[in-house]
């Protein structure tokens, strides 16, 4: 098995985990506090973030990765607002911004553009060992 922690926790996460017979440690954490929450240091081998952007949280996300850990991050770019939601610029990436936000992690794979009808940017990045 894989040890999994879900932040922030929504009811569907624990329901889905139970259906799949997965053990998930669930924590309720406000990720948009000022200052951002401490997510731990060298804590996770893999971090997944999808359809979410809070720029002040990025240093905590980078720090919580264990050496050699991987970050999978995907969210919308500004061009998505031309098609619909989200439209708030605070939640939309500028062109090329995601690679800058994950630095100094090493980007292994990245893509940006109109993908399956959504304007997104995504990366797989690794913390040095």
Secondary structure, DSSP 8 states (H G I E B T S, - for coil): ---EEESS--HHHHHHHHHTT--EEE----TT-SS-----SS-EEEEEEES---GGGHHHHHHHEEEEEEEEEEEEBGGGGGTSS---GGGSB-TTHHHHHHTTSEEEEEEEEEETTEEEEEEEEE---
